Amino acid sequence: MASGTILVADDDAAIRTVVNQALSRAGYTVRATGTASTLWRWASGGEGDIIITDVVMPDENAFDMIPRIRKSRPDMPIIVMSAQNTFMTAIKASELGAYEYLPKPFDLNELISTVGRALAVPRNRNASARDEDTEGMPLVGRSPAMQEIYRVLARLMQTDLTVMISGESGTGKELVAKALHDYGKRAKGPFVAINMAAIPRELIEAELFGHEKGAFTGAQTRNAGRFEQAEGGTLFLDEIGDMPMDAQTRLLRVLQQGEYTTVGGRVPIRTDVRIVAATNKDLRQLIQQGLFREDLYYRLNVVPLRLPPLRERSEDIPDLVRHFFTVVEREGLARKHIDQAALDAMKSYAWPGNVRELENLVRRLAALYPQETITLGIIEQELSTVEQAPVDSSDNADASLSASVERHMSNYFIQFGTSLPPPGLYHRVLHEIEIPLISAALAATSGNQIRAAELLGLNRNTLRKKIRDLDIPLLRGHR
């Protein structure tokens, strides 16, 4: 039978009653109060074995009181519960040394289980609090899915564990990686990001590990790689599934031995970085296809973290919309509001581009519409324009792309008659057909870059880079 005295503080009498009854049935002795001052008097007087407290109390914020409790009772576990279910609430609770953070509403069985674990393993995690501006939250959303993300992040902040973030394109994987860095123990070090899909495969090793002068043609000076640039901080490896096998082998050595050599170098270099990787691909499927090392997967997948697509957290859309409107207002655009009917329509939309697509829509609304209030009609017009692009245009597009390739190949060989073209044919032809290839894909998808990237089998960031580098014109409204 469970034993121990639990001090409960919440200004909501109904919550106090429910928690009291649940914990009492589990065998605990419960003392409940609606004020922070009473909780402090009990705790400072030596009463209780564990505290469960709400954040917002009528006489004092619990976050202001927790440091005093930690100083007076350093071994006393504190469980924080709050209806202010934001990323910063979870981080603040963790930084102040709380044993656990439970967003309201919570499951009573989970509360009882958490109390049991806390009493079984007393902890002393002194931490200094930082005064953060909650308006500048790096992550936005109060849905249950995001609450779980916040709780996991709060546990990871003061560790160096390798994290693998998975999720569809546009879900905010780099934002999560940056939050892990900015609010963790490596915050004073650099945060360095590298996107594997945006770098030519033959240059990835040099980008990651650096190269010596003369290591290859064009290497006229020694260049520091991303590992060297991230020393003492965090290295974010985005789209890790696009990393070539040779680079995977070298990365595995770094994770196993904590050292690497530059391209063309011979002396091993010790490294001290935290690795956070991300992917929108199924790495297990890539392993089966022989495209990703299984041993590297297990080295990177120490802590898996899945980011939900926006369609699984549609209740966060109002908060996200308000957040993005605030951002664009700070950038100089006019202040906008959105009515409830428009928000409801946005919540029912599938958002294939996830949060990134939502942000782009908000920016477009702020820039193009003079109305102060965004109405349902405007949202329906915007979303219907997006949905006009055919979901499955692969047949028409394949025909168009095939014709384009054949036409360019025919013209190329006509140029040389019966003679063989000079060496390097593959890369020359590929370069020549790349512009019409991408243009045809964009035309087939009515300029929708997300669907065009899927059609071509490219990462969206890679497609964007090629569009920019090749100066490919875009259809109006599809930037």
DRENMIRO-578012 format. One record per residue: residue in one letter; x, y, z of N, C-alpha, C in turn. Coordinates in steps of 0.001 Angstrom, whole numbers, plus 500000, padded with zeros to 6 digits. Each point is the difference from the previous one (the first is absolute). Layout:
residues N
AXYZXYZXYZ/...
***
This chain:
residues 479
M500846498800500000499154501200500000500872501238500000/A499623500998499188500772501226499923499959500744501323/S501054500757500269500041500800501225500749501285499726/G499757501001500819500653501290499839498968501102500068/T500448501198500363499125501157500099500238500918498817/I498917500355499328500081500812498792499354501351500270/L500718501061499693499476501359500128499490500445498641/V498725500340499912499364500391498757499568501453500090/A500367500788498978499613501419499975499382500334498658/D498736500438500028499299500426498785498841500879500431/D499819501125499327498929500903500416498624499534499519/D499960498932499197498734499439499534499564498900500973/A498914500255500728499548499052501019499634498652499392/A499447499999498788499616498745499363501221499138499710/I501070500616499520501224499244499716500600499468501301/R499986500834501044500525499532501288499235498765500465/T498690500029499853499165498886500457500303498729499213/V500051500122498691500240498830499153501375499403500272/V501024500843500085501362499517500254500088499377501386/N499367500650500982499991499482501375499396498603500038/Q498851499834499375499326498711500016500826498918499302/A500568500328498859500772499010499245501234499551500770/L500726500952500588501214499652500731499676499296501312/S498914500386500637499598499349501243499628498547499739/R499283499747498917499650498622499643501248499173499711/A501056500658499516501249499291499722500809499747501258/G499538500520501151500675499722501257500825501122500560/Y500001501154499354500808501118500469499212500886500966/T500731500704500863499420501045500846500106501313499239/V498914500734499896499978501203499170499632501219500841/R500744501081499837499640501293500555499865500968498828/A498864500630499875499716500844498835499713501430500433/T500446500950499175499786501415500276499770500744498692/G499404501175500122499758500830498820500926501189499903/T501008500090500873500907501154499984501457499556500035/A500849500814499405501434499721500010500600500218501387/S499457500972500741500554500295501328499846498808500940/T498853499329499941499801498819500855500925498872499577/L500139499813498696500918498964499521501414500268500490/W500429501265499927501343500340500455500152499764501500/R498975500333500756500072499786501452500136498512500313/W499234499161499313500101498561500244501380499467499604/A500447500369498788501260499450499492501193500481500812/S500026501300500312501139500535500762500021499498501426/G498821499567500481499924499444501347500327498521500057/G500385499409498874500423498599499998498884499011499709/E498817500482499678498887499089499734500057499467498566/G499428498821499805499827499444498665501236499311499451/D499741499082499054501081499282499336500122500393498530/I498953500599499473499998500396498594498959501110499814/I500246500883499023499092501116499736499402499857498597/I498705500247499913499330500141498712499369501385499994/T500445500857499086499525501379500041499650500533498626/D498951500813499969499658500761498802500988501157499883/V500099500578498808500921501115499798499381501316500465/V498823500314499498499367501286500302499139499857501248/M500440500654501082499275499983501271499551501430500312/P498977500158500832499474501348500238500983500934500699/D500916499469500797500902500872500764501436499988499495/E500387498994499203501380499949499506500101498958498890/N500830500300499020500270499043498937500916498900500544/A499638498755499725500786498883500539501440500043499527/F500235500519498780501367500065499495500864500946500839/D499371500974500655500751500885500889500284499332501339/M499155499036500372500138499346501298500895498762499945/I500029499329498861500753498748499903501472500152500392/P500708501073499576501400500124500427500158500010501524/R499051500618500721500097500008501465499795498589500555/I499056499278499394499773498621500457501223499144499708/R500601500191498817501189499204499650501148500282500959/K500091501258500442501068500342500926499729499437501389/S498736500059500420499638499507501327499920498475500053/R499451499393498935499811498542499953500570499465498684/P501324499941499843500604499651498698499638498611499494/D499642499083500908499691498637499575498505499762499798/M499205501028500107498556499834499910499545500096498543/P499422498936499441499528500064498603498826500960499871/I499981500728498898498924500941499715499416499673498631/I498703499773499970499293499764498740499198501255499680/V500235500559498829499321501224499587498875499649499039/M498812500531500274498880499829499073499531501394499594/S499572500118498736499629501331499524499060499910498816/A499090500969499932499152500150498824500658500903498967/Q501101500641500368500768500813499054500944499080499243/N499431499240499097500725498894499382500869500471498838/T501059500705500310500907500487498974501362499347500161/F500801500138498937501363499475500032500790500603501162/M499846501308500211500779500660501035499591499548501401/T498730499626500186499576499493501303500741498713500335/A500093499100499023500719498737500212501476500245500257/I500598500915499218501425500284500168500262500651501354/K499150500949500381500176500690501278499923499008501158/A499025499085499940499865499003501052501250499143500092/S500537499605498846501205499180499994501198500764500539/E500147501254499573501143500801500442499976500253501503/L498803500101500573499889500254501440500157498734500824/G500201498867499329500247498766500731498771499191500313/A498877500286499330498795499206500232500242498565499541/Y499434499049500726500157498593499624499252499706498711/E498801500572499859499188499744498819499062501174499758/Y499613500156498740499032501022499607498804499288499382/L498799500283500503498778499383499495499055501087499495/P499750500048498698499046500994499474498575499590500324/K499189500989500355498583499734500248499244499975498680/P498984499120499872499622498960500959500944498811499891/F500235499328501109500906498852500007499250498758500456/D500600498863499727499417498725500381500362499701501456/L498998499674500837500266499760501419500905498796500214/N499865498983499166500886498838500131501441500381499715/E500192500905499028501351500480499719500548500785501186/L499153500805500631500425500752501180500429499062501118/I499201498985500255500323499054501071501298499273499693/S500175499590498742501234499322499603501213500915500156/T499836501272499647501096500960500128500374500210501463/V499007500093500860500247500150501442500778498802500518/G499602498797499586500694498798500450501452499988499585/R500281500385498767501391500036499524500803501055500739/A499384501152500234500713501085500681500372499620501422/L499092499337500700500284499599501379500987498853500063/A500022499164498974500919498857499999501434500430499710/V500149501053499192501345500454499631500098501491500263/P500303500417501228500130501427500295501112500612499165/R499784501217499562500982500663499155500359501357500563/N501207500428499658500442501334500382500590500657498768/R499147500679499260500429500609498749499907501516500117/N500982500578500677499989501458500110500255500614498641/A499226500948499646500168500680498709499674501470500162/S500721500814499270499741501436500057498982500372498951/A499070500846500404498932500394499078500466501158499133/R499467500021498775500283501118499108498694500716499709/D500058501301500029498798500788499748499788500094498503/E499064499209499454499773499950498571498721500753499633/D500017500602498852498828500676499463499141498966499294/T498840499700500575499176498948499414499442500395498640/E500013501294499668499524500398498677500976499567498915/G501217499708500371500991499568499024500180498502499984/M498951499261500293500104498550500066500440499416498663/P500979499088500015500456499395498749499007498997499435/L499157499435500842499005499026499564498629500449500487/V499004499846499169498668500504500316498992498866499893/G499092499921500964498936499005499958499707499446501379/R498709499739500261499581499477501295499305498652499874/S500050499397498828499334498718499779500693498910500807/P499304498889500273500636498881500721501265499513499308/A499996499987498667501190499541499278501194500900500286/M499792501311500023501098500916500283500389499973501465/Q499057499764500884500329499892501425500998498868500236/E499799498901499293500926498880500161501378500363499464/I500034500750498895501279500469499477500697500884501027/Y499261500928500602500589500896500998500590499222501171/R499268499006500459500458499226501166501284499242499673/V500054499412498801501221499280499614501170500969499865/L499760501148499378501062500985499848500504500484501352/A499094500212500931500402500472501323500936498996500671/R499752498712499789500863498970500589501362499939499318/L500041500407498729501235499861499230500912501205500094/M499493501124500477500741501255499939501382499916500640/Q500091499377501146501262499980500733500789498716499762/T499746499355498873500758498804499633500718500239498679/D500892499069499648500670500029498705499562498818499139/L498864499405500331499532498850499253499742500364498536/T500356499088499113499739500194498572498514499828499734/V499425500916499231498560500011499753499741499839498506/M499054499145499663499564499830498617498576500545499863/I499847501080499260498698500628499804499433499546498659/S498827499421500025499350499584498767498708500781499827/G499589500152498772498774500737499727499953500443498553/E498811500294499538499831500452498633500683501348499781/S500237500315498749500591501291499665499084501123500475/G500598501002500642499228501152500446499454499901501405/T500335498933500741499470499854501355500829500736501049/G501171500505499621500794500794500940501136499249500650/K500619499073499268501071499189500594501200500852500415/E500366500976499168501139500840500368499666500898501186/L498756500454500111499598500800501158500163499208501295/V499631498719499958500143499156501190501476499806500331/A500811499743498983501433499843500232500599501271500590/K499586501153499481500510501281500508499541500220501441/A498775499594500332499517500141501375500800499131500945/L500325498772499573500838499122500815501335500666500313/H500533500705499017501280500678500200499856501250500860/D499054500865499634499887501309500644499641499907501481/Y499278498946500395499579499877501386500738498888500729/G501047499471499385500787498939500603501318500498500555/K500816499071500449501261500389500646501066500450499009/R499727499816498679500952500448498985499572501318499365/A499100500723500651499429501212499409501061501046499668/K501102500033500741501041500993499742500899499597498836/G499872498762499545500777499547498858499262500247498697/P500638499705498869499363500252498702498948498947499653/F499013500414499235499027499079499408500254500009498501/V500392498863499466500360499901498592499085498981499330/A499370500401498910499081499109499281500545499720498607/I499791498772499548500376499613498645498895499123499436/N499552500327498800498945499249499338500633499086498960/M499920498694500233500647499034499122499423500041498585/A498725500344499883499361499985498693500370501215499161/A500551501022500627500294501242499285501454500097499562/I500805498968500268501427500024499688500314498869499025/P500759500261498945500401498915499091500633498852500780/R499612498782499661500420498838500785501518499878500099/E500700500385498933501454499849500014500683501025500904/L499250501002500468500595501041500854499595499869501468/I499140499050500310499476499919501363501096499713501016/E500918499096499700501057499679500964500871501220500282/A500345500743498963500804501203500199499231501049500793/E498679500104499761499180500949500747499930499613501469/L499872498728500282499867499538501383501319500065500754/F501039499459499395501255499793500734501109500972499621/G499741500848498995501029500928499572500995499326499072/H500871500804499401501013499414499109501300500776500104/E501081499305499665501318500602500008500297500627498634/K500941500880499964500435500606498753500521498916499072/G499492499998498764500450499018499025499327498651500113/A498987499868500856499331498707500186499306499542498720/F499552500953499203499362499677498721500109501239499111/T499657499823498744500093501105499050499152501179500458/G500623501145500103499292501193500441500162500291501478/A500589499069500763500206500219501443501282500802500193/Q499913501307499827501184500854500035500390500409501409/T499084499888500938500293500309501395499354498949500901/R500398499979501262499361499115500965498656500600500410/N498957499179500012498679500451500402499503499216501202/A499448500716500963499420499341501169498644499406499631/G499734498788500472498718499363499758498992500367501074/R498785499472499836498930500345500933500285499470501409/F500678498859500109500337499497501332500909500985500727/E500983500517499306500907500970500619499266501286500342/Q499106500436499115499235501220500243499066499853501198/A499512498772500247499032499762501075500659499605501311/E501309500026500077500706499548501198499458500686501259/G499639499173500979499457500502501252498518500286499952/G499392499809498830498582500296499850499217498831499438/T499098500305499072499095499002499439500134499977498487/L500075498796499429500021499827498556498692499342499580/F499236500705499167498707499504499537500158499434498597/L499788498702499864500130499304498720498604499796499422/D499583500930499158498658499940499427499988499080498781/E498855499332499787499832499051498889501123498979499986/I500213499367501144501090499035500166499849498821499044/G498771499715499559499779498888499087500621500206498637/D500395501234499666500635500291498720501520499943500075/M500547499605501144501452499927500139500546498782499253/P501023500176499138500570498858499282500703499028500950/M500162498769499550500518498935500863501405500299500523/D500887500543499158501364500289500464499983500988501156/A499169501023499884499903500982501078499373499379501236/Q499055499071499815499401499296501138501058499254500791/T500923499355499296501064499241500668500873500919500837/R500338501165499453500831500945500742499254500580501194/L498696500256499816499205500514501118499901498967501112/L499854498734499637499942498934501008501269499986500833/R501140500200499375501273500031500736500003501138501020/V499458501157499616499938501131500920499147499638501218/L498840499397499750499097499658501091500582498915500897/Q500771499101499429500571498902500782501240500431500774/Q500861500788499349501307500299500590500183501463500381/G499071500851499610500122501405500369501108500732499288/E500396499527498801501049500668499252499771499796498497/Y500643500836499202499876499924498549501286500511499379/T500160499774498711501105500586499247499425500817498863/T500662501083499659499554500819498879500261499245498697/V499337500417498938500267499427498686501413500410499591/G500846499002499762501397500272499684500898500094501211/G499398499911501204500788500069501226500334498626500546/R500955499960500907500426498729500593499902499995501519/V499982501170500601500004500078501468498564500023500507/P499614499038500869498637500001500550499752501250500845/I498806500533499909499607501195500741498887499622500968/R500207500263501280498962499735500997498883501029499842/T498784499562500239498863500898499836499069499937501202/D499395501127500313499042500090501100498771500749499495/V499095499268499387498764500595499496498834499095500374/R498833500605500107498784499214500153499371499832498623/I499629498771499669499422499715498700498481499928500110/V499326500774499168498553499891499817499767499763498518/A499353498903499658499733499667498606498511500109499722/A499656500130498726498582500100499617499794499351498645/T498809499490499795499667499379498722498506500036499766/N499615500078498724498599499826499649499793498683499256/K501036499148500033499946498705499339499909498879501022/D499616498819499529499961498803500838501380499354499950/L500809500245501028501373499501499989500054498477500033/R499029499372500637499988498531500020499822499448498583/Q499184500664499213499829499571498612501291500218499212/L500687501111500264501279500251499339501029498947500392/I499951499546501254500912498936500449499743498729499202/Q498747499633499827499645498807499237500445500112498548/Q500019501224499475500416500223498621501513500127499864/G500709499912501123501454500116499968500495501414499813/L499163500991500323500364501399499798500368500711501297/F499805499335501123500349500625501288500541498924500930/R501071500338500696500653499031500892499146499757501239/E499787498744500313499185499655501156500699500402501295/D501328499795500067500725500363501216499982501507500230/L500041500784498937499911501454500144498603500402500467/Y498998499322499488498625500292500415499855499871501510/Y500530498922500573499848499799501443500848500987500791/R501111500453499421500802501025500674499280501351500028/L499260500293498928499299501279499927498656499970500712/N499374498848500037498636499882500504499967499728501503/V500894500644500743500042499807501460498685500477500616/V499591501201499631498715500536500450499182500367498763/P499055499161499595499159500345498844498927501004500392/L499779500972499151499010501038500267499216500250498714/R498739499626499991499169500179498806499196501286500114/L500115500851498998499201501217499970498709499723499241/P498858500298500583498733499710499326499763500963498853/P499385499538498914499598500933498938498908500916500517/L499816501116499338499038501002500475498578499454500020/R499675499077499111498641499441499974499698499190501253/E501041499574500731499803499269501249499957500927501211/R500203501271499784499958500978501091499280501260499549/S498861499796499322499280501132499411499534500993501056/E499850499551501256499579500932501046501060501062500293/D501229499784499496501061500995500183499961501105498946/I499184499829498969500006500961498887499671501426500457/P498982500239500861499756501395500434501224500636500665/D500678499256500887501202500535500647501098500280498973/L500171499098499041501032500180498978499694501201499116/V498736500155499615499614501131499155500272501322500715/R499582500085501264500248501232500765501501500257500136/H500758498939500226501451500134500134500621500547498715/F499614499431498854500585500440498736499550501411499632/F498761500361500335499558501371499762500831500979500835/T500326499604501234500855500844500843501386500143499396/V500535498903499464501329500027499385500030500942498806/V499013499876499108500018500839498799499713501460500336/E499249500236501068499771501381500429501305500633500460/R500804499225500730501301500511500437500919500271498815/E499756499294498899500818500194498806499528501185499163/G498914500664500439499561501211499331498699499907499242/L499369498830499965498721499872499309498857500424500918/A498847500251499397498861500502500767499469498940500958/R499442500459501103499419499105500994498721499375499443/K499845498712500194498831499278499496499347499190501108/H498703499781499810499249499089500860499310498980499103/I499541498924500575499325498971499221498746499565500742/D498886499872499285498764499652500695499895498494500228/Q499067499614500860499900498615500435499647499067498854/A499120500437499100499609499144498871501209499695499115/A500853500981499819501210499783499204500936499023500694/L500135500147501318500836499063500749499460498579499910/D498690499851500088499392498663499911500307499360498647/A499952500809498942500317499471498671501462499566499925/M500870500767500619501416499654499998500251498728500804/K499238499798501053500166498798500825499552498736499278/S499113500152499008499514498825499278500833499695498752/Y500951500863499686500860499804498831501124499024500344/A500491499245499021500971498924500261501424500498500208/W500369501161499488501342500579500146501113499023499607/P500090499655498716501077499088499589501390500570500230/G500112501348500008501290500621500264500231500313501458/N499053499596500859500109500128501454500170501446500454/V500732500221501080500094501335500600500641500990499034/R500935499525499182500633500894499028498966500545499010/E499090499144499561498949500450499086499079500998500691/L499681499746501267499153500925500748500683501355500142/E501273500008500318500734501262500135500007500767498681/N500228499294498892499997500671498706498639500614499691/L498927499285500359498661500531499777499771501268500822/V500405499971501266499816501178500856500773501188499438/R501212499779499541500775501093499415499307500553498752/R499432499107499207499294500444498802498761500802500362/L499273499555501018498811500731500446500363501395500482/A501095500094500749500404501294500539500493500947498913/A500610499437498964500608500849498976499028500408498903/L499036499131499667499185500236498811498608500534500273/Y499489499829501202498608500382500263499946501263500857/P499300501027499538499932501262500762499087499918501211/Q499077499021500024499054499901501106500726499734501327/E499511500641501046500595499757501320499611498630500533/T498783499547499665499532498692500455499934499026498824/I500666498872500160499984498957498980498745499157500202/T499176499910498961498712499330500107500035498610499377/L498882499287500188499871498654499448500153500010498488/G499410500989499331500080500056498547501430500068499498/I500832500780500674501406500122499600500717498668500161/I499771499341501140500668498721500260499540498948498999/E498709499946499712499496499027499027500629500239498625/Q500142501261499633500623500325498716501453499546499969/E500743500275501066501409499623500059500177498483499975/L499223499300500819500166498549500100499503499298498747/S498966500526499356499518499374498771501013500167498882/T500734501114500011501053500205499001501093498961500155/V500353499712501247501011498983500257499517498631499563/E498727499711500283499478498667499731499683499771498527/Q500083501053499160499768499820498582501094499168499351/A501189499987500595501070499181499446499616498546500110/P500096499216498920499585498607500041500826499207500984/V499306499192500804500697499196501008500854498940499352/D499498499402498893500748498944499339500105500340498520/S501047500716499642500199500387498619501173499262499393/S500370498860500579501221499319499604499960499521498560/D498842499526499508499928499479498642500281501089498972/N499283501147500128500221501097499070501411500547500108/A500468500096501236501338500554500208501063499072499425/D499849498679500191500980499055499465500120500147498489/A498847500146499329500023500145498552500712501275499590/S499703501080500716500621501284499686501501499967500240/L500404499416501124501417499940500334500746499092499036/S499409498856499637500651499075499074500220500659498645/A498983500716499542500128500682498717501105501046500038/S500089500691501121501023501030500143501397499392499978/V500194498911500714501308499335500052500381499475498625/E499056499332499332500285499443498680500371501094499006/R499277501131500067500277501096499086501416500536500198/H500405500180501265501341500534500273501084499005499626/M499770498719500250500992498987499639500159499929498486/S498892500046499266500064499942498541500790501183499454/N499693501175500479500723501193499551501483499912500310/Y500321499409501146501395499929500422500798499098499062/F499458498829499630500732499067499150500007500466498546/I498936500712499567500004500565498652501181500946499832/Q500328500690501093501097500981499967501327499347499621/F500198498726500431501295499345499774499961499000498843/G498839499814499386499901499108498853500389498581500378/T500905499402499200500418498606500254501115499912501011/S500609501133500397501094499983500979499454499919501414/L500803499366500845499607499950501403500230501359500652/P499092500439500876500222501248500727501226499883500895/P500582501110500407501156499954500906499613499438501358/P500982499590500840499705499437501329499202500983500863/G499261499436500942499193500828500902498580500178499525/L499561499097499118498678500120499409498891500048501045/Y500088499117501014498926499883500990499732501335500681/H501057500623500518499816501236500757499567501150499091/R500506500029498745499610501077499095498530499896499623/V499582498783499658498602499816499625499094500253501196/L500416499490501175499199500205501200499813501487500267/H501077500772499838499904501437500237499059500659498989/E500066499547498737499195500615498965498515499698500159/I499680498805500515498574499655500110499419500366501356/E500858500444500930499511500268501354498963501119500011/I500258501061499260499055501122499986498654499597499406/P499970499386498806498680499578499490499359498902500839/L500821499169500628499466498935500855499251500591501185/I500647500927500702499370500629501158498831500879499562/S500169500707498885498918500852499499498768499178499653/A500227498831499395498872499138499641499297499474501243/A500787499664501048499404499517501250499176501092500672/L500507501229499973499254501113500583498723500271499212/A500093499902498678498812500226499174498958498921500244/A500469498752500165499072498888500207499281500090501333/T500602500686500963499391500131501335499496501410500251/S499807500758498924499487501381500094500857500876500902/G501301499739500006500928500821500768500131499629501454/N499353498916500448500074499588501401501328499283500236/Q500912500650500727501344499456500175500019498732500839/I499062499874500934499954498787500824499711498790499123/R498972500131499134499646498875499143501032499794498894/A500592501078499534501045499871498985501203499246500557/A500359500304501248501116499288500642499679498519500147/E498766499693500405499597498601500123500044499304498645/L499547500678498956499987499437498658501409499691499515/L500930500904500273501384499820499566500789499075500913/G499459499730501200500743499183500953501107500765500676/L499835501323500110500991500854500633499489500508501338/N500926500319500879499641500721501206499563501407499609/R499014500544500721499475501313499631501091501075500058/N500891499902500999501077500990500111500949499911498801/T500251498756499531500860499826498834499357500632498777/L498684499771499828499305500591498858500054501523500065/R499768500554501175500048501461500148501377500543499611/K501057499293500437501359500453499696500253499956498491/K499540498946499353500193499887498556499213501077499265/I498770500266500437499198501058499376500720501342500105/R500568500240501179500711501260500220501296500057499181/D500807498928500059501297499999499317499851500033498485/L498971499313499486499800499933498555499110501130499485/D499513500831500943499154501150499650498776499565499182/I499325498970500502498813499476499325498811500857500377/P499260500521499020498839500851500336498895499206500645/L499301500623500949498927499352500724498653500569499568/L498968499168500151498657500488499736499614501000501066/R499171500957499646499575501037500945499309499348501197/G500388500445501202499357499499501215500661498764500562/H501109499540499363500655498780500486501479500297500190/R500277500745501038501386500346500328500562499042501030/
***
